[in-house]
């Protein structure tokens, strides 16, 4: 499966916003964004340039795509799905992205970043409704139950993760029992439940050209 393998911190600097792609490192003094500033990487990064309307739309699309760790072709596929659903296309798109299994694992606190969640899902640590699923892009539905597999519960890795994410607030559309390590999808994510700072209407305008 194709995925981005370059330096994650360059993406934050390119979008002039912290995307929190490196989990707890993003909150420490080791964060390259705090050291180098929120401007694009490269020798011309600090030059001020007037951004066009198209440029603003492109940046919002890239920002959302990078937040969720989705490549271009898959993101475009999600947009097509969002258009076909009833309701507001931009909100539908964010609901689809939030419904990815790797994102749900991250949101309930079973991973400290979406990248880590994607890796854990790929390593088949979780089941959905009792069935092993190792596809990070698997889209969950209301009523689905996500469970950490029994043989994974004794791993020190998950104890460390829960220590890091223990104070994390689980969004209203999800439930999580930390003792049993079971999460449940209560409903689809509402717009106010999405923690990504993105203007989705600009993404719709980008794909509508």
N, C-alpha and C positions, 0 to 999 in steps of 0.2 A: 504494500500500500504506500503510495506516494505521500511524503510529508516534508515540511520545511526543516532543514537541518543546519541552517546557518545560525549566526549569533542572534539570540532572541532580543537582547537589549538594543540592537540596532533598529528593531521594529518600533520600539517605544520612542526612540529619538526621532525616527522618521515621521511618526504620527504626532509628535510633540505632546505626548500624553503617556503616562504610565499605564501599561496594559497588564501589569502584574503577571507576567509570564514565567517568572522564576520563583514564585511562592514567597517564602519568608525573606529571601535575599532582597526582594524589592523594598522591604521595610527597614533595611539596615543601611549603614553608611557605606557598605560595599557596592551599593547600587550604582552602576555606571551612569545612569541618567542623572543622579544627584551630583556626581562628580563632574560630568561633562556638560550638563545642561540639556534642556529640551529643544534641541535644534537638530536638523537632519545630519547624519554622519557624512564624512567626506570633507575635502578641503574647501568646498564652497557652501558648506552647510549653514554657516552663520550669515550668509548674505540674505538680505531681505528681498523677497520677490512678491510681486502682486499676484495673488492667486485668482484664477478665473472661476467662473461658475462651474464649469466642467471639472476643474481641479478640486473644488470643494466637494462635489459629488463623488469624485474618485476617492478622495481621502476618507470620506465617511464609509464608503464600501470597503476599502482596504482595512480601515480600523476595525470594523465589525468582523471581517473575515479573519483577521489576526487575533482578535480577542478569543474567538472560538476555535482557532487552529484549523480552519477549513481552507482548502485550496480553491483556486478560481472556478474550475469546472463544477465542483460540488456546490459551491456557493450559488452559482448561476442556476443549478438544478433546484436548489431550495427556493430561489426566487420564483421559478416557474411553478413550483408547488404552491407557493404563497398566493400567486395570482389566481390559481384555480379554486382556492378556498373562498368561502363566503367571508365577508368582513373587510377590514382595512388591510391592504397588502403588506404595508410595513410592519404592522403588529403581527400579522400572520407569519412573516419571515422570522421575526424575533422568537415567536412561539416555537417554530420548527427548530431553530438553533438551540433554544433552551431545552428542547425535548431530546436532544442527542444523549445517549447513555453516558458518554464520558463527561458531559456537562452536568448531568444529574448526580453522578458519583461525586463530582467536585462540589456541587451545591449542597449536598447533604453532609459534607465534611469528611468523606472517606478518601480524600486526596487533597493535598495542599495547593495544587494548581491544576488547571485543565490539561496541561501536558502530562503531568504525573497520572491523572485520571485516565487519560488515553492509553498510557503504557500499562496500567493495572488492568484495564478492560482487555487489552490485547493479550495479556498473560492469563486470561480466563479466571480471574479471581472472583467474578460475580455471576449470579444467576438472575434471570428475570422470570418471575412466576415459576421458579423451580427449574428452569432450563438454562444451561450454561450458555452465555453469550460472550463472544470475544470480538465483537464488531463495535468500535467506538461510535460509529455513525448510526447505530440502531436507534430508531425513534420510539420512545416509550409513549404509552397512552395512559389516561386516567384510570386508576385501578391497578396498574402494574406494580408489582412488589420486587424491589431490588435487594438482594441478599448477598452478603459476603459468604463465600463458600466455606464450609466447616473446616476444611484442611488449611485454609488461609488465616483463620482467626487466631491461631497461636503464633503467627509470624510477628517478630519484633517490629517489622516495618509498619504494620498497621497500628500497633500500640503507640509508636512515635508519631504517626500521622494524627491520631486522635488527641494526643497531648498538644499538638500544634493547633488543631482546628476545634478543640473542645469548646471554646467560647464563641464559635461561629454561629450566627443566627441563620437558621434554616428558613427559606422563604415559605410563605403561606401555602403555596401550591404543592409543597412536599411535606412529608413527615419522616422523622428518623428516630429510631430507638437505638441509642448508642450501646446499651447493654446487650441487646440481641443482634446488633449490627444489621438492622433491617430498615430499609427505606421504602416509602410508598408514594406513588404519584396520586395526589388528591384531585388535581385538575390541571388544565393547561395553564401555563404562566400568563398572568395578566401583564399589561405594559408596565405598571408600577412595580412589578416584581423583578423586572429585568435590571441588573446592576451595571449593564454596559452603557457608558455615556456616549450615545450615538444618536444622530438625527436620521431616523430611518426613512423619512420622506425624501431625503437627498439620495438615498440608495435607490428608491423607487424611480426618482427622476433620472438617475444614471442609466438604469436598465430600460427606461421608457423612450430613450432617444432613438 
